C-alpha cells in the first residue's frame, strides 16, 4: 500500500511537472508572439515616419531648386547691368528744358 502511494505520488508529481512545463512553454510562445506584434508595429510606424521625412526632403529640394533659379536670374540681370555700365551705357535721365525770353540765335 505504501509503495502504491509513493508510485501514485510520483505519477501525480510527474503529471504536475508535465502540466507546468506545458503551461510555461505555452506562456513563452504567447509572450514571443506578443513581442513580435509590438516590434512589427514599431517598425511599421518607423517606416511611416521615414516616408513622411522623404516627402519633406523632396519638397525642400524642389523649393531649394526654385530659389536657386531665382537667384541665378536676379544675378544675371545684375551682371548685364554692370557690364553695360562698363561699356559706357548710362541710365536715361529726364531732360530739363529752359525757356528763354530771347532766342539763342538771331537772324542777321
C-alpha positions, 0 to 999 in steps of 0.5 A: 500500500505504501509503495502504491502511494509513493508510485501514485505520488510520483505519477501525480508529481510527474503529471504536475511537472508535465502540466507546468512545463506545458503551461510555461512553454505555452506562456513563452510562445504567447509572450514571443508572439506578443513581442513580435506584434509590438516590434512589427508595429514599431517598425511599421510606424518607423517606416511611416515616419521615414516616408513622411521625412522623404516627402519633406526632403523632396519638397525642400529640394524642389523649393531649394531648386526654385530659389536657386533659379531665382537667384541665378536670374536676379544675378544675371540681370545684375551682371548685364547691368554692370557690364553695360555700365562698363561699356559706357551705357548710362541710365536715361535721365529726364531732360530739363528744358529752359525757356528763354525770353530771347532766342539763342540765335538771331537772324542777321 
